[in-house]
Amino acid sequence: MKEIILAKCGELVLKGLNRSSFEKTLIRNIKRALQPLGEFDVSIMQSTIYIDKDGGIDDTAAAFSYVRRVFGIAALCRAAVCRKDMEDIKKTALEYSKNALQKKRTFKVESKRSDKRFAFSSPQICADVGAYLLKNIDGISVDVHNPDVVVTVEVRDLAAYVHCENVPGAGGMPYGSSGKACLLLSGGIDSPVAGYMMAKRGLKLSAVHFFSPPYTGELAKQKVFDLASQLSCYCPDMELYLVHFTEIQEQIKKNCREDLFTVIMRRFMIRLADAAADKSGAGALITGESLGQVASQTLRALSITDELSRHIVLRPLIGMDKDEIVAVSRKIDTFETSILPYEDCCTVFTPRHPKTRPVLSEILEEENKLDIPVLVENAVSRMTVVKID
C-alpha cells in the first residue's frame, strides 16, 4: 500500500493573480525541508499539496515532521493511495484504518469527491465504506456527532486517498514570500519568538547578535548559535552577523549618564543592525520588544530608538505578555535554551535606575560626548557572519 502526504494550503489561497508565485515558493520550501530524506515530488492541485516519492516514502513519519514546520500549510495528513474503484477504496480504508479503529470505539466516514465523474456520490461513499468497516472490525460503532476516529475518503483527479487524521500545519505564509528582515537576536526568550512570528508571515530572516567580551563568554555566544540553529528548523539559510560591542558599551559607561545608558545602547544597536541589514539585503529590522516589559520598552523609549533607524522596525510581540511569549517559545523549542544562565551584553551593563521616560534632547546631549561615527565604523569593520544550517 502506497502512502503519501497530503497538505492543505493556508491563506495563500486568498491570493489573486500572483498566487502562483506563492505556490512556487511553498513547493520550493517543502522540497528543501525534505532534502535530508532525498528527492520528493511535490505538486499543488485544487489547494491541496501532494508530497510523494518515486518508490514510496521510506520514512513517512520523518517526512511528516519536516513538512509540519513549513510555513504556508494549514493542515496535513498521511494518506493511503488507491484506485478510483469502490472495492479498492473499501479494502484500502479497512487496511489503513484498522489499527486506529481497533484502539477506539466509535467512528464515522467523511467523503470529498472533487472528481464528479466518479460514479458514487459522497453520501454513497460514506455509507458503503462505513458498512464495510463495521462488517470487518469487531467492537466498533458509528457516531456521526462525536466519533473517536474520522476516516476520510477523497476522490480526486489522479487517484483516491484514505486518511484518518488531519493535524495542524505551521500556518502563515510561505517563508521568503514577503521579503527579508534582520532579527536582533539576543540570548533571551523574546527575540527567537519574534523571529519565528515574522518568518511565519513570509519574511526570510538574517540575524544580528551583539557580544561583549570579556563581560560575555563563549558559552553565551554558543547559546545564541544554538537558538539560531533551532530557529533554522523554520527559517532555513539564515545568516548570523556577530558584532563586537565591548568598546561601545565601555565608552557609554565612561561618558554618559547611567540612567540613560540602556536607551543609548539600544540606539547603537539599531545603527549596527541597519548596517547588518544592508549587508544581508534585508528591508526591515525585527526586535523582541514588548510594550512596558522593561524600562527600555516604554512608548517614549521605543520612539527614541526608532527615530534614527533607516529600516522599518517590526515588533511582533509588542502587545503580548510574558506568559504568551513563553508559550510560543516552548512550542518552537527555544525556551530551554533561552533560560540557560549565560549573560548577554544587555544584562551586564544594566543601570540601577534606568529612566523610563527619556527625552530625545537629553539623549542627543549625552551622545554628543561620544565619537559615534568612529565607534560604529570600528564595530562594522569587525562584524563577522556565520551561516546557520
C-alpha positions as CSV (number, residue, x, y, z in Angstrom):
1,M,0.0,0.0,0.0
2,K,1.5,3.3,-1.1
3,E,1.4,6.2,1.4
4,I,1.9,9.9,0.6
5,I,1.5,13.2,2.5
6,L,-1.5,15.5,1.7
7,A,-1.2,19.1,2.8
8,K,-3.8,21.9,2.7
9,C,-2.6,25.3,1.6
10,G,-3.1,28.1,4.1
11,E,-4.1,31.7,3.5
12,L,-2.2,31.9,0.2
13,V,-5.4,30.5,-1.4
14,L,-6.8,34.0,-0.9
15,K,-4.2,35.5,-3.2
16,G,-5.2,36.7,-6.7
17,L,-3.2,36.8,-9.9
18,N,0.1,36.4,-8.1
19,R,-1.0,33.2,-6.2
20,S,1.3,31.0,-8.4
21,S,4.4,32.8,-7.2
22,F,3.4,32.0,-3.6
23,E,2.7,28.3,-4.5
24,K,6.2,28.0,-6.2
25,T,7.8,29.4,-3.1
26,L,5.9,26.9,-0.9
27,I,6.8,24.0,-3.1
28,R,10.5,25.0,-3.1
29,N,10.4,25.3,0.7
30,I,8.8,21.8,1.1
31,K,11.5,20.2,-1.1
32,R,14.2,22.0,0.8
33,A,12.8,20.8,4.2
34,L,12.7,17.2,2.9
35,Q,16.3,17.3,1.5
36,P,17.7,15.1,4.3
37,L,15.3,12.3,3.1
38,G,16.1,12.6,-0.6
39,E,14.2,13.9,-3.6
40,F,10.4,14.3,-3.4
41,D,7.7,15.0,-6.0
42,V,5.7,18.0,-4.7
43,S,2.7,19.4,-6.6
44,I,-0.3,21.5,-5.9
45,M,-3.8,20.9,-7.3
46,Q,-7.1,22.4,-6.0
47,S,-5.3,23.9,-2.9
48,T,-4.0,20.5,-1.9
49,I,-0.3,19.7,-1.9
50,Y,0.7,16.2,-2.9
51,I,4.1,15.1,-1.4
52,D,5.3,11.8,-2.9
53,K,8.5,10.0,-3.8
54,D,9.3,7.5,-6.5
55,G,9.2,4.1,-5.0
56,G,7.3,5.4,-1.9
57,I,8.3,7.4,1.1
58,D,10.9,5.5,3.1
59,D,10.2,7.2,6.4
60,T,6.8,8.8,6.3
61,A,6.9,9.8,10.0
62,A,10.2,11.8,9.5
63,A,8.9,13.4,6.3
64,F,5.7,14.3,8.1
65,S,7.6,16.0,10.9
66,Y,9.7,18.1,8.5
67,V,6.7,19.2,6.5
68,R,4.8,20.3,9.7
69,R,7.4,23.0,10.2
70,V,6.9,24.6,6.7
71,F,5.1,27.9,6.8
72,G,2.1,28.2,4.4
73,I,0.5,24.9,5.3
74,A,-2.8,24.9,7.2
75,A,-3.1,21.2,7.8
76,L,-1.7,17.9,6.7
77,C,-2.1,14.2,6.9
78,R,-0.6,10.9,5.9
79,A,-2.8,9.2,3.3
80,A,-3.0,5.8,1.5
81,V,-3.4,5.9,-2.3
82,C,-5.7,3.6,-4.1
83,R,-7.5,3.3,-7.5
84,K,-10.8,5.1,-8.1
85,D,-12.7,1.9,-7.6
86,M,-15.2,1.4,-4.8
87,E,-13.9,-2.1,-3.9
88,D,-10.4,-0.9,-3.8
89,I,-11.4,2.1,-1.7
90,K,-13.2,-0.1,0.8
91,K,-10.3,-2.5,1.1
92,T,-7.8,0.3,1.4
93,A,-9.9,2.0,4.1
94,L,-10.0,-1.2,6.1
95,E,-6.3,-1.9,5.9
96,Y,-5.3,1.7,6.6
97,S,-7.6,2.5,9.4
98,K,-7.9,-0.9,11.1
99,N,-5.2,-0.3,13.8
100,A,-6.7,3.1,14.7
101,L,-10.2,1.7,14.9
102,Q,-9.3,-1.3,17.0
103,K,-8.0,1.0,19.7
104,K,-11.2,3.2,19.6
105,R,-14.9,2.6,19.9
106,T,-16.6,4.9,17.5
107,F,-16.0,6.3,14.0
108,K,-17.6,8.0,11.1
109,V,-16.7,8.2,7.4
110,E,-16.4,11.5,5.6
111,S,-16.0,11.8,1.8
112,K,-14.9,14.5,-0.6
113,R,-15.5,13.9,-4.3
114,S,-13.7,16.5,-6.4
115,D,-13.8,14.2,-9.4
116,K,-17.5,14.4,-10.3
117,R,-17.1,11.7,-12.9
118,F,-16.8,9.1,-10.2
119,A,-20.0,7.0,-10.2
120,F,-20.7,7.2,-6.5
121,S,-21.8,10.3,-4.6
122,S,-20.2,11.4,-1.4
123,P,-23.1,10.1,0.8
124,Q,-22.9,6.7,-1.1
125,I,-19.1,6.5,-0.5
126,C,-19.6,7.2,3.3
127,A,-22.4,4.6,3.5
128,D,-20.6,1.9,1.6
129,V,-17.2,2.4,3.3
130,G,-18.8,2.7,6.8
131,A,-20.8,-0.5,6.3
132,Y,-17.6,-2.4,5.1
133,L,-15.7,-1.2,8.2
134,L,-18.5,-2.2,10.6
135,K,-18.7,-5.7,9.0
136,N,-14.9,-6.3,9.2
137,I,-13.9,-4.8,12.6
138,D,-15.4,-6.1,15.8
139,G,-16.4,-3.8,18.7
140,I,-16.9,-0.5,16.9
141,S,-19.9,1.6,16.2
142,V,-20.8,4.7,14.2
143,D,-21.1,8.1,15.9
144,V,-21.6,10.9,13.4
145,H,-21.5,13.6,16.1
146,N,-18.5,12.9,18.3
147,P,-16.5,10.0,16.8
148,D,-13.2,8.8,18.2
149,V,-11.9,8.3,14.6
150,V,-12.8,10.1,11.4
151,V,-12.0,8.0,8.2
152,T,-11.8,10.4,5.3
153,V,-12.0,9.3,1.6
154,E,-11.1,11.8,-1.0
155,V,-11.7,11.0,-4.7
156,R,-9.6,13.3,-6.8
157,D,-8.5,13.6,-10.4
158,L,-5.5,11.2,-10.2
159,A,-6.5,8.7,-7.5
160,A,-8.5,8.1,-4.4
161,Y,-7.0,8.8,-0.9
162,V,-7.8,7.5,2.5
163,H,-6.7,9.1,5.7
164,C,-7.6,9.1,9.4
165,E,-6.2,12.3,11.0
166,N,-5.6,15.9,9.9
167,V,-3.1,17.7,12.1
168,P,-2.5,21.5,12.1
169,G,0.4,22.8,10.0
170,A,2.7,25.7,10.7
171,G,0.2,28.1,9.1
172,G,1.1,31.6,7.9
173,M,2.7,32.5,4.5
174,P,5.5,30.7,2.7
175,Y,8.9,31.6,4.1
176,G,10.6,34.2,1.9
177,S,7.5,35.2,0.1
178,S,7.3,38.6,1.9
179,G,10.9,39.8,1.6
180,K,13.7,39.7,4.1
181,A,14.3,41.2,7.6
182,C,17.2,41.3,10.1
183,L,16.4,39.9,13.6
184,L,18.1,41.4,16.6
185,L,18.8,38.1,18.3
186,S,19.8,38.1,22.0
187,G,20.1,35.1,24.3
188,G,16.7,35.7,25.8
189,I,13.2,34.3,25.4
190,D,11.7,37.1,23.4
191,S,13.8,37.6,20.3
192,P,13.6,34.0,18.9
193,V,9.8,34.1,19.3
194,A,9.8,37.5,17.4
195,G,11.8,36.0,14.6
196,Y,9.6,33.0,14.4
197,M,6.4,35.1,14.2
198,M,7.7,37.3,11.4
199,A,9.0,34.3,9.5
200,K,5.5,32.9,9.8
201,R,4.4,36.0,7.9
202,G,6.7,35.1,5.0
203,L,9.8,37.1,5.9
204,K,13.2,35.4,5.3
205,L,15.5,36.0,8.3
206,S,19.0,37.1,8.8
207,A,20.1,37.9,12.4
208,V,22.5,40.1,14.3
209,H,23.9,39.4,17.7
210,F,25.9,41.7,20.0
211,F,28.5,40.3,22.3
212,S,30.9,42.0,24.7
213,P,34.0,40.0,25.7
214,P,35.3,39.7,28.4
215,Y,32.0,40.6,30.0
216,T,30.2,37.9,28.0
217,G,31.8,34.5,27.4
218,E,31.9,31.8,24.8
219,L,29.0,29.9,26.4
220,A,26.8,33.0,25.9
221,K,27.8,33.1,22.3
222,Q,27.2,29.4,21.8
223,K,23.8,29.8,23.3
224,V,22.9,32.3,20.5
225,F,24.3,29.9,17.9
226,D,22.0,27.2,19.4
227,L,19.0,29.5,19.3
228,A,19.7,30.4,15.7
229,S,20.0,26.7,14.8
230,Q,16.7,25.9,16.5
231,L,15.1,28.8,14.5
232,S,16.6,27.4,11.3
233,C,14.1,24.5,11.5
234,Y,11.5,27.0,10.5
235,C,13.8,29.6,8.9
236,P,16.4,27.9,6.7
237,D,19.5,29.5,5.2
238,M,20.0,32.1,8.0
239,E,23.0,34.3,8.3
240,L,24.1,35.4,11.8
241,Y,26.0,38.7,12.0
242,L,28.2,38.9,15.1
243,V,29.0,42.4,16.4
244,H,31.8,43.1,18.9
245,F,30.1,45.6,21.2
246,T,32.5,46.0,24.1
247,E,34.1,49.2,23.0
248,I,30.8,50.9,22.6
249,Q,29.4,49.9,26.0
250,E,32.6,50.9,27.8
251,Q,32.5,54.3,26.1
252,I,28.9,54.8,27.1
253,K,29.5,53.7,30.6
254,K,32.6,56.1,30.9
255,N,31.0,59.2,29.3
256,C,27.2,59.1,29.6
257,R,24.6,59.3,32.4
258,E,23.9,55.9,33.9
259,D,20.1,56.3,33.8
260,L,20.2,56.8,30.0
261,F,22.6,54.0,29.3
262,T,20.1,51.4,28.1
263,V,18.4,53.7,25.5
264,I,21.8,55.0,24.2
265,M,22.9,51.4,23.9
266,R,19.8,50.4,22.0
267,R,20.3,53.2,19.6
268,F,23.8,51.9,18.8
269,M,22.3,48.5,18.3
270,I,19.8,50.0,15.8
271,R,22.6,51.7,13.9
272,L,24.6,48.5,13.7
273,A,21.6,46.4,12.9
274,D,20.9,48.8,10.0
275,A,24.4,48.0,8.8
276,A,23.9,44.2,9.1
277,A,20.5,44.6,7.3
278,D,22.3,46.4,4.4
279,K,24.9,43.6,4.1
280,S,22.2,40.9,4.1
281,G,19.8,42.7,1.8
282,A,17.1,43.0,4.5
283,G,14.4,45.6,4.2
284,A,13.3,45.7,7.9
285,L,14.5,45.0,11.4
286,I,12.8,42.7,13.9
287,T,13.1,43.1,17.7
288,G,11.5,41.1,20.6
289,E,10.3,44.2,22.5
290,S,7.0,44.1,24.3
291,L,5.5,47.4,25.4
292,G,6.3,48.2,29.1
293,Q,8.1,44.9,29.8
294,V,11.3,46.7,30.9
295,A,12.4,50.3,31.2
296,S,13.8,50.5,27.6
297,Q,10.5,49.3,26.2
298,T,8.2,52.2,27.2
299,L,6.5,54.1,24.4
300,R,8.8,57.1,24.7
301,A,12.0,54.9,24.8
302,L,10.8,52.9,21.8
303,S,10.1,56.1,19.8
304,I,13.5,57.5,20.6
305,T,15.1,54.2,19.5
306,D,13.2,54.2,16.2
307,E,14.0,57.8,15.5
308,L,17.3,57.0,13.8
309,S,16.6,53.7,12.1
310,R,16.9,53.6,8.3
311,H,14.7,50.5,8.2
312,I,11.2,49.9,9.4
313,V,11.3,48.2,12.9
314,L,8.9,45.3,13.3
315,R,7.9,44.3,16.9
316,P,5.5,41.3,16.7
317,L,5.5,40.8,20.5
318,I,4.5,44.4,21.2
319,G,1.1,43.6,22.7
320,M,1.9,40.2,24.2
321,D,2.6,39.4,27.9
322,K,5.4,37.2,29.1
323,D,3.2,34.1,29.5
324,E,2.1,34.3,25.9
325,I,5.6,34.7,24.7
326,V,6.9,31.8,26.8
327,A,4.1,29.6,25.4
328,V,5.3,30.2,21.9
329,S,9.0,29.7,22.9
330,R,8.0,26.3,24.3
331,K,6.1,25.5,21.1
332,I,9.2,26.2,18.9
333,D,11.6,24.5,21.4
334,T,13.7,27.6,22.2
335,F,12.6,28.1,25.8
336,E,15.0,25.7,27.5
337,T,18.0,27.2,25.6
338,S,16.9,30.8,26.2
339,I,16.8,30.3,30.0
340,L,20.4,29.0,30.2
341,P,22.2,31.2,32.8
342,Y,24.7,33.0,30.5
343,E,24.6,36.8,30.5
344,D,24.3,38.7,27.3
345,C,25.6,42.2,26.6
346,C,22.2,43.8,27.6
347,T,22.3,42.5,31.1
348,V,25.9,43.0,32.1
349,F,25.7,46.8,31.8
350,T,22.2,47.3,33.2
351,P,21.8,50.7,35.1
352,R,20.5,50.6,38.6
353,H,17.7,53.1,37.9
354,P,17.0,53.4,34.2
355,K,14.9,56.3,33.1
356,T,11.6,55.2,31.8
357,R,10.6,58.4,30.1
358,P,13.7,59.6,28.3
359,V,13.7,62.9,26.4
360,L,15.4,63.0,23.0
361,S,17.2,66.2,23.6
362,E,18.8,64.6,26.7
363,I,19.8,61.5,24.7
364,L,21.4,63.7,22.0
365,E,23.3,65.7,24.6
366,E,24.8,62.5,26.0
367,E,25.5,61.1,22.6
368,N,27.5,64.3,21.7
369,K,30.0,63.1,24.3
370,L,30.8,60.1,22.1
371,D,32.5,59.8,18.7
372,I,29.6,57.9,17.2
373,P,30.9,57.6,13.6
374,V,34.2,56.1,14.8
375,L,32.6,53.7,17.2
376,V,30.1,52.5,14.6
377,E,32.8,52.2,11.9
378,N,35.0,50.1,14.3
379,A,32.2,47.8,15.1
380,V,31.1,47.3,11.5
381,S,34.7,46.6,10.4
382,R,34.9,43.8,13.0
383,M,31.5,42.4,12.1
384,T,31.6,38.7,11.1
385,V,29.0,36.5,9.5
386,V,28.2,32.8,10.2
387,K,26.0,30.6,8.1
388,I,23.4,28.7,10.1
389,D,22.4,25.4,8.6
